[in-house]
Amino acid sequence: MALADVIHMPEQRAVQVEDGFTRIAHGILEALALADLGKRHYKVLMVLLRQTYGYNKKADEISLTQFRDKTGVLPPNVSTAIDELVEMRVIVRTPGKHAFCLAVNKSYGQWTGKAKVDVSKLWGYRNDNSTVIETIIEGYQNDNAAVIETINTIDNSKRKDQKTTPKETLSRSLRERFEIFWAAYPRKKSKAKAEKAFAKLNPDEQLMTALMAGLTQAMTSEQWANPQFIPYAASWLNAGGWMDEIQSAYSDAELAVIRAFNEALGERVGTVDEAAFVEARAGAIRAFLGKLAADPEAWKRYFPAVRDKVELPPHAGFDYLISPKGYGDVRGRMAIKRNPDGTRVHAGDWDKSASGIKAKAKEMGIAFDDEEPVPAIAVRVRAAIAKQEEQ
């Protein structure tokens, strides 16, 4: 039997739009062609475009595993590429139910960094050749009498026979979008300035979706729970507030401080639930670490020192101990000298007990042993004090 009779290779059919296609605006493709992005950036974008526009969606929740399966790029590298694209404002990322919700930012004029493009070079590859051939050959016609060896292409996006729909019927008007935004924004002040900022931003449907998602997230933050801390709408829009990352869990550094407290003082004054995120507490921890920035390891010694040396007031807890008032109070209590038996050493009565005399001697760096009479130690301490006073 001939080999050709044994192995039958199936015929490979060229893909057709009838099998499915992704509808992408020319401007996005042209902007991506001009953007100086890396290989992984483009791989991520191709998957994102396929998963969104390919299914007539503006955004989609795509896991790192899905990106890996579709691009061959490892999840950590996918995550880095997404972070960079978000920073360059090429894609918009918002919280989702199962994964981050991603969308391409169609307002390519907002792209920054290596993704920044010269918008004057976009919207059509115009060909000024007056003899452009616009002949369209359907299929693979084998007509040697009419073979065209060279075809110059032009942008056919505005052919007379192309079906178009007025843009206004595809999306809400700018006025309608602003009213939706203004109705949702919690601080109803300076509406005229807000309108001006909104008009300058001129959000399309995709950006409007991201803007409203960011507003919804900001409204759930602890900071916005206090009306006086809610910025004016114009300020929020001009600053790109919808792209702010709202913290929803403790950072590793913040968790380390909580765990140090729980280990040293949890049984004594009550533990802190590290799973229950409190935005104000996270901010207080950052301020506490900032206060100790000169000695990065100080916070590790702080809670054990409090446990061993300080008699805490009844109301003392984690939040009190890391607050400026609590920290100052605790440091003050630590500074009070105490005798070995736990009694307080007063400046004028150090010589009223043997333990006080020995504690004063140690404080002044005066060496002694257990066999030396206490009165003799006291004499040497007084001499050292007198010498200090003379100086």
SEDRENLO-174456 format. One line per 8 residues: for each residue x, y, z of C-alpha. Coordinates in pm, 1 decimal. Layout:
N
X/Y/Z ~ ...
END
This chain:
391
0.0/0.0/0.0 ~ 137.7/337.8/-95.1 ~ 211.9/590.8/176.9 ~ -27.5/835.4/12.1 ~ -304.8/581.2/62.9 ~ -227.7/547.0/434.9 ~ -191.9/909.2/544.9 ~ -471.5/1142.9/451.9
-415.5/1508.8/536.2 ~ -738.2/1706.7/580.7 ~ -779.3/2002.8/355.1 ~ -703.6/2334.4/529.5 ~ -974.5/2590.2/462.6 ~ -894.7/2959.6/478.2 ~ -1078.4/3139.4/755.8 ~ -1369.5/3357.1/652.3
-1552.2/3640.3/824.5 ~ -1856.4/3414.6/819.4 ~ -1673.3/3207.8/1082.0 ~ -1672.4/3511.0/1311.1 ~ -1491.0/3843.5/1319.3 ~ -1395.3/4120.4/1559.1 ~ -1527.0/4466.8/1482.1 ~ -1261.7/4724.4/1575.9
-1256.5/5094.4/1492.6 ~ -981.4/5189.7/1246.8 ~ -856.8/5455.7/1486.8 ~ -771.9/5197.6/1752.8 ~ -576.6/4981.5/1508.7 ~ -388.6/5282.6/1372.6 ~ -310.1/5409.9/1722.8 ~ -182.0/5066.5/1827.0
36.6/5055.9/1516.9 ~ 195.2/5388.2/1613.4 ~ 230.5/5313.1/1985.4 ~ 574.6/5194.9/2095.9 ~ 452.9/4896.0/2294.8 ~ 626.2/4567.3/2373.4 ~ 552.4/4216.8/2254.8 ~ 366.6/4119.4/2572.7
163.9/4440.4/2563.9 ~ 37.4/4355.3/2216.4 ~ -37.1/3995.1/2312.3 ~ -247.2/4111.2/2605.0 ~ -425.0/4365.0/2385.2 ~ -502.4/4110.9/2114.2 ~ -670.1/3883.3/2368.6 ~ -854.3/4175.3/2524.8
-983.5/4297.1/2188.0 ~ -1091.6/3944.5/2095.7 ~ -1268.2/3887.2/2428.1 ~ -1449.1/4221.6/2424.1 ~ -1520.3/4350.9/2074.2 ~ -1520.0/3994.0/1944.7 ~ -1830.5/3933.7/2155.1 ~ -1976.8/4283.6/2112.8
-1875.1/4374.6/2467.1 ~ -1695.4/4685.2/2588.5 ~ -1525.9/4518.5/2884.3 ~ -1467.4/4170.3/3018.1 ~ -1334.7/3992.3/3325.8 ~ -1032.1/3795.6/3205.2 ~ -818.9/3594.2/3446.4 ~ -441.5/3568.8/3426.4
-484.0/3198.4/3351.4 ~ -694.5/3278.9/3046.5 ~ -429.2/3519.4/2923.0 ~ -166.0/3249.0/2974.2 ~ -364.1/2990.1/2780.2 ~ -426.0/3228.1/2489.5 ~ -80.7/3391.2/2469.0 ~ 166.6/3147.7/2623.4
285.5/3426.2/2856.0 ~ 326.5/3334.5/3222.7 ~ 74.3/3494.2/3463.9 ~ 332.2/3712.5/3649.4 ~ 444.3/3859.0/3315.9 ~ 82.5/3907.1/3208.1 ~ 12.6/4090.7/3532.9 ~ 313.5/4318.4/3477.2
207.3/4393.7/3120.3 ~ -146.3/4479.4/3234.1 ~ -12.7/4708.3/3508.3 ~ 200.3/4889.9/3251.7 ~ -88.6/4924.8/3006.6 ~ -307.1/5065.2/3284.7 ~ -32.4/5310.5/3380.7 ~ -4.6/5419.1/3015.9
-386.6/5450.2/3014.1 ~ -419.1/5215.5/2715.6 ~ -657.9/4994.8/2908.7 ~ -900.5/5069.1/3190.7 ~ -911.3/4832.8/3489.0 ~ -1197.1/4817.9/3737.6 ~ -1286.1/4564.6/4009.3 ~ -1493.4/4269.1/3893.3
-1673.9/3979.9/4057.5 ~ -1425.1/3706.5/3966.8 ~ -1130.4/3900.2/3818.8 ~ -1042.0/4254.2/3719.5 ~ -1270.3/4394.4/3449.1 ~ -1059.3/4520.1/3158.5 ~ -1142.9/4744.2/2863.8 ~ -945.4/4921.6/2592.2
-940.5/5298.4/2638.5 ~ -1072.9/5414.0/2302.5 ~ -973.6/5773.0/2380.6 ~ -622.5/5715.3/2249.2 ~ -544.2/6083.5/2290.9 ~ -522.8/6001.8/2663.8 ~ -257.0/5734.4/2617.8 ~ 71.3/5826.8/2783.6
431.8/5710.9/2803.3 ~ 545.6/5482.3/2524.8 ~ 184.7/5447.5/2414.0 ~ 146.8/5819.7/2340.3 ~ 68.5/5877.5/1972.9 ~ 54.1/6174.7/1739.4 ~ -319.2/6191.4/1673.9 ~ -261.2/6402.6/1362.4
-128.6/6088.1/1195.6 ~ -444.9/5890.5/1259.3 ~ -779.9/5842.9/1088.5 ~ -703.3/5691.2/753.6 ~ -403.6/5601.3/545.1 ~ -480.7/5849.6/270.7 ~ -326.3/5795.1/-68.3 ~ -302.8/6102.9/-283.3
-247.6/5898.0/-602.0 ~ -529.5/6007.4/-832.9 ~ -512.3/5677.8/-1021.3 ~ -590.7/5457.3/-727.1 ~ -754.8/5133.8/-832.8 ~ -1060.6/5052.9/-625.6 ~ -1145.4/4730.5/-810.9 ~ -1271.6/4461.3/-575.9
-1223.8/4103.7/-685.2 ~ -1449.0/3862.9/-501.3 ~ -1304.9/3516.8/-447.5 ~ -1005.2/3376.7/-631.7 ~ -1106.4/3438.2/-991.3 ~ -870.9/3288.9/-1244.9 ~ -910.9/3544.3/-1521.5 ~ -566.6/3597.3/-1670.7
-700.6/3853.7/-1910.3 ~ -779.9/4086.7/-1625.8 ~ -493.0/4021.4/-1384.6 ~ -403.9/4325.0/-1174.1 ~ -39.3/4306.6/-1073.0 ~ -32.8/4608.1/-838.2 ~ -318.0/4733.8/-621.2 ~ -292.2/5053.8/-419.4
-529.7/5048.8/-125.1 ~ -715.5/5339.1/27.7 ~ -929.6/5378.5/334.0 ~ -1272.0/5246.7/233.9 ~ -1429.8/5335.9/565.9 ~ -1642.2/5606.9/403.4 ~ -1752.4/5447.0/76.9 ~ -2086.8/5574.3/-45.1
-2240.3/5229.7/-35.7 ~ -2127.5/5160.9/321.0 ~ -2404.8/5150.3/579.1 ~ -2352.9/5410.4/847.5 ~ -2544.9/5508.6/1153.8 ~ -2532.9/5854.8/1307.1 ~ -2310.8/5848.0/1612.4 ~ -2576.3/6017.3/1824.4
-2804.8/5715.0/1788.8 ~ -2529.1/5483.6/1910.6 ~ -2455.5/5659.5/2240.5 ~ -2607.0/5904.7/2483.1 ~ -2539.7/6270.5/2424.5 ~ -2277.9/6448.3/2629.0 ~ -2551.3/6633.1/2814.6 ~ -2729.5/6312.5/2907.6
-2405.2/6156.9/3027.4 ~ -2325.3/6455.2/3245.9 ~ -2669.8/6449.4/3405.0 ~ -2623.7/6080.9/3487.4 ~ -2285.9/6158.1/3642.1 ~ -2414.9/6462.0/3832.6 ~ -2713.3/6269.4/3970.2 ~ -2476.4/6006.0/4111.0
-2205.0/6239.9/4242.0 ~ -2263.1/6294.2/4615.6 ~ -2138.7/6654.0/4646.1 ~ -2369.3/6889.4/4458.6 ~ -2147.1/7199.0/4449.6 ~ -2015.3/7414.7/4160.2 ~ -2216.6/7244.6/3887.8 ~ -2100.0/7487.3/3616.7
-1734.6/7400.9/3683.4 ~ -1823.3/7033.3/3685.5 ~ -1992.0/7070.6/3345.4 ~ -1682.6/7240.2/3207.1 ~ -1453.4/6966.7/3335.2 ~ -1687.7/6698.8/3200.2 ~ -1701.6/6864.7/2857.9 ~ -1322.4/6881.9/2849.4
-1303.8/6512.1/2929.9 ~ -1576.6/6435.4/2670.7 ~ -1610.4/6070.0/2771.7 ~ -1727.2/5815.1/2518.3 ~ -1937.7/5517.0/2623.0 ~ -1638.1/5314.7/2737.0 ~ -1480.0/5591.4/2941.3 ~ -1820.7/5679.4/3084.8
-1857.2/5322.4/3205.4 ~ -1513.6/5332.3/3369.4 ~ -1586.5/5675.2/3519.1 ~ -1911.2/5561.6/3678.9 ~ -1750.5/5240.7/3807.1 ~ -1472.4/5446.0/3966.4 ~ -1728.5/5681.2/4121.0 ~ -1923.9/5389.9/4265.8
-1607.4/5250.2/4420.3 ~ -1503.5/5588.1/4562.8 ~ -1845.6/5631.5/4723.4 ~ -1793.5/5310.2/4921.2 ~ -1461.9/5429.3/5065.1 ~ -1436.5/5531.1/5427.9 ~ -1291.7/5868.6/5333.6 ~ -1604.6/5964.4/5137.8
-1821.7/5859.5/5430.9 ~ -1743.3/6204.8/5568.6 ~ -1896.8/6463.4/5329.8 ~ -1629.1/6720.9/5405.0 ~ -1364.3/6495.9/5250.8 ~ -1550.5/6444.3/4921.7 ~ -1380.4/6658.6/4653.0 ~ -1574.8/6888.5/4423.8
-1684.9/6709.6/4106.0 ~ -1468.5/6932.1/3883.3 ~ -1158.6/6859.1/4092.3 ~ -1233.6/6487.4/4089.5 ~ -1277.8/6482.8/3710.7 ~ -969.4/6695.3/3637.3 ~ -756.2/6472.7/3860.2 ~ -881.1/6149.8/3697.9
-1030.6/6040.3/4029.0 ~ -1210.8/5742.5/3874.8 ~ -868.8/5579.8/3819.7 ~ -766.1/5606.9/4186.9 ~ -704.7/5273.3/4351.3 ~ -928.7/5236.4/4655.5 ~ -758.6/5018.9/4915.7 ~ -974.6/4726.6/5023.5
-725.0/4514.0/5217.9 ~ -425.9/4569.7/5442.4 ~ -83.9/4580.3/5278.6 ~ 187.6/4337.2/5386.4 ~ 356.5/4606.6/5597.0 ~ 28.0/4693.5/5768.3 ~ -47.8/4326.6/5835.4 ~ 298.8/4282.1/5989.1
226.1/4556.1/6244.8 ~ -114.6/4406.8/6330.9 ~ 36.6/4060.7/6375.5 ~ 316.7/4196.9/6595.6 ~ 54.8/4358.3/6820.1 ~ -160.9/4043.5/6832.1 ~ 137.9/3830.6/6926.2 ~ 262.5/4060.9/7201.9
-59.5/4206.4/7345.4 ~ -351.4/4020.8/7189.2 ~ -427.5/3805.1/7493.0 ~ -396.6/4104.1/7723.7 ~ -606.2/4371.7/7549.6 ~ -773.0/4184.0/7261.0 ~ -661.6/4092.2/6909.5 ~ -719.4/4284.0/6587.3
-904.1/4098.5/6310.0 ~ -665.2/4133.8/6016.3 ~ -933.7/4016.9/5771.3 ~ -1169.8/4303.0/5862.2 ~ -1025.1/4595.0/5666.7 ~ -1069.1/4942.6/5817.1 ~ -941.9/5223.1/5595.1 ~ -882.4/5463.2/5886.0
-681.0/5198.7/6069.9 ~ -468.9/5132.8/5760.9 ~ -395.5/5505.5/5738.1 ~ -307.0/5517.6/6108.3 ~ -64.5/5227.7/6064.9 ~ 106.8/5405.8/5775.0 ~ 134.8/5722.4/5985.5 ~ 274.2/5517.5/6275.8
539.5/5358.9/6051.4 ~ 619.4/5700.9/5907.4 ~ 683.3/5835.5/6257.7 ~ 932.2/5553.1/6313.7 ~ 1094.1/5584.5/5970.2 ~ 1431.3/5679.5/6120.3 ~ 1445.6/5333.8/6281.7 ~ 1264.8/5086.3/6051.5
1286.4/4808.4/6310.7 ~ 1146.3/5014.0/6599.5 ~ 787.6/4894.8/6551.5 ~ 900.4/4535.2/6605.4 ~ 1034.0/4626.3/6951.3 ~ 749.3/4858.9/7043.0 ~ 470.1/4616.6/7132.2 ~ 691.1/4372.9/7331.2
830.4/4673.1/7522.3 ~ 476.2/4791.3/7599.7 ~ 387.2/4443.5/7719.4 ~ 691.1/4416.8/7947.4 ~ 728.6/4771.1/8081.1 ~ 398.4/4959.3/8073.1 ~ 86.0/4938.9/8283.9 ~ -174.1/5024.4/8021.2
-486.6/5228.1/8093.6 ~ -819.5/5037.6/8066.9 ~ -912.9/5187.4/7729.5 ~ -580.7/5101.7/7563.3 ~ -595.9/4893.3/7246.3 ~ -425.9/4868.4/6909.0 ~ -567.1/5190.5/6765.4 ~ -475.1/5383.3/7079.5
-120.3/5247.0/7092.9 ~ -37.4/5347.4/6734.0 ~ -204.9/5687.9/6757.3 ~ 15.5/5994.9/6819.7 ~ -143.7/6047.0/7162.3 ~ -116.1/5682.7/7263.4 ~ 239.4/5648.2/7138.0 ~ 345.5/5962.4/7327.7
170.8/5846.4/7642.9 ~ 331.2/5502.2/7627.3 ~ 677.3/5645.9/7563.5 ~ 630.3/5872.2/7862.5 ~ 536.1/5577.1/8081.3 ~ 840.9/5386.4/7958.4 ~ 1064.6/5680.6/8057.1 ~ 959.6/5655.4/8423.5
1237.9/5482.3/8614.4 ~ 1133.7/5186.1/8823.8 ~ 1315.1/4986.5/9088.9 ~ 1377.2/4615.0/9037.4 ~ 1077.2/4542.7/9259.2 ~ 853.5/4748.3/9027.5 ~ 818.1/5051.4/9252.3 ~ 864.1/5391.2/9091.1
1196.7/5568.1/9140.1 ~ 1148.0/5935.8/9220.6 ~ 1426.6/6182.6/9157.4 ~ 1450.0/6281.2/9524.3 ~ 1404.1/5943.5/9695.0 ~ 1638.0/5709.9/9511.1 ~ 1831.5/5655.5/9834.6 ~ 1527.8/5548.6/10037.2
1572.7/5180.2/9951.7 ~ 1848.9/4940.4/9858.3 ~ 1686.5/4870.7/9523.2 ~ 1663.0/5243.9/9451.0 ~ 2030.2/5300.1/9532.6 ~ 2140.2/5014.2/9310.1 ~ 1911.6/5131.8/9027.7 ~ 2060.6/5483.1/9051.8
2411.8/5339.7/9046.8 ~ 2334.3/5142.9/8730.0 ~ 2178.0/5448.7/8570.3 ~ 2497.6/5648.6/8635.5 ~ 2727.8/5368.9/8521.1 ~ 2874.7/5299.9/8864.5 ~ 2992.8/4941.5/8896.3 ~ 2931.7/4743.5/9214.8
2895.0/4383.0/9325.0 ~ 2645.6/4213.1/9552.3 ~ 2891.5/4192.0/9842.1 ~ 2951.4/4568.8/9855.9 ~ 2752.7/4734.5/10135.2 ~ 2460.8/4937.9/10005.7 ~ 2558.9/5249.9/10206.7 ~ 2899.2/5244.9/10036.6
2729.0/5233.3/9698.4 ~ 2508.5/5525.8/9800.7 ~ 2818.5/5727.5/9898.0 ~ 2971.7/5676.7/9556.7 ~ 2644.4/5768.1/9386.3 ~ 2617.8/6093.7/9582.3 ~ 2977.1/6176.4/9492.7 ~ 2904.7/6118.9/9126.0
2594.4/6338.9/9144.5 ~ 2789.5/6616.7/9316.3 ~ 3057.1/6599.2/9050.3 ~ 2793.5/6629.1/8775.6 ~ 2639.4/6929.5/8948.3 ~ 2980.4/7100.9/8971.5 ~ 3026.5/7060.3/8597.8
END
